[in-house]
Amino acid sequence: METSLLTVLPERTCREKGKALKDAIYLLGGKWKPCIISALWSGSKRFTELQEHIIGITPKVLTKELQEMEMNYLITRTVNHTKPVSVSYTLTEHAYGTQKVFDALVEFGFTHRKMVIGK
């Protein structure tokens, strides 16, 4: 079994580890944020492109999620001065730092699914 930060850091940092984990789950958790991040891995997208890519998300919820993600430095919102004006969303370098987290979650998801339902 590999060593992780959860087991290596001294016991006195248990509270700090909990806070850091809570922050990460807040930033990346929920039903839609992982989907939005996944949709933006391949590059910038306009609002309507995100809606098409993320099945089931309403415009109101997408707007709220994008605002939260921008506030937390996960995405950049760019107003394109075209006719008509369009807005595009791009992952920040900070968001690209989540790639290992998502890769690990995907791998865990595959392993868990295989264990539970055998597929």
N, C-alpha and C positions, 0 to 999 in steps of 0.2 A: 504494500500500500504506500502511495506517495505521501510525503509530508506536506502539510498545508499551513497557511498562516494561522488557521484556527488552533492548530496544535503546537506550533513553534513559539508563538509569542508568550511572554510571561503571564502568569495568572493575573497579576495586578491590572492587566490591560483588558480583562474580560468585559468591563463596562464599555471601554472604547471600541472593542470588536463588535459588541452589540449595537452601538450607535452607528458604526460604519456599515454594518449589515443592514440595519434599518434604513439608512440613507440610500443604499444601493437598491434595496427592494422598492423604496418609494420612487426613485428615479426611473427604474426599469420595469417595475411591476405593473400589474393591471392587465386588463383584457386587450388594450389597444396599443400601448407603447411599443411592445416587442414587434407587433405587426408593422407599425409605422417605421421603426428602425430598419426592419427587414426590407421594407419597400424602398427605402432610401439607400441601401447598400450599393445599388448599381448606379447611383447618381441622383442629381436633382430631379424633382418632380413638382408639377403644379398641383394645386389643390384637387382639381378634378381627376388627375391621374392617380393621386393617392386614394381618392374615393373609389375609383374603378378597381384598384389593386387590392383594397381592403374590404372584402365582402362583409356587409352587414353594419358598417359604421355609418352613423348619421352625420350630416354636415355639422350639426351643432356640437356633437361629441368630438369630431375630428378637429374642429376649430379650438375647442377647449384643450384637447390633448396637445395640439401644436403650440398653443400659447404657453402651456406648462413646460413643454420641452424646450422652447426658445428661452424661457425664463431660467431654465436650469442648464443652459449652454450645451444642449444636445443637438440642436438644429439651428441653422441660420435661415432667416426669412429674407428673401431678396425681392424687392419690387422692380420688375422689368418695365422700363418706360417704352413699351410697345403700344401699338394701337390695335385693340384695346389694351390697357395696362394689364399685366399679368404678374402673379406672385409665384415664386418658386421656393422650395424648401430643400435644404441640403444638410447632411450630417456634418457636425463639427469634428475636429480632430479628437476632441474629448469623447464624442460618441463612438468614434472608431476604436477607442480604447476598450469598448465593451465586447469586441469581437470574441475574445477568449471566453468571456462569461457566457455569451450566447452559444458558442461552440460546445462548451461544457454542458450547458442546459439541454441542447439538442441531443448530445450523446447520452446524457442521463435519461432523457425522454424515450429514446429508442430502447435503451436497456430496460427501463421500467415497463414499457409497453410489452416488450418481449417476455418479461418475467410474468406479468399479470395476465396477458391474453395469448401469449405464445406466438405472436406474429412479429 
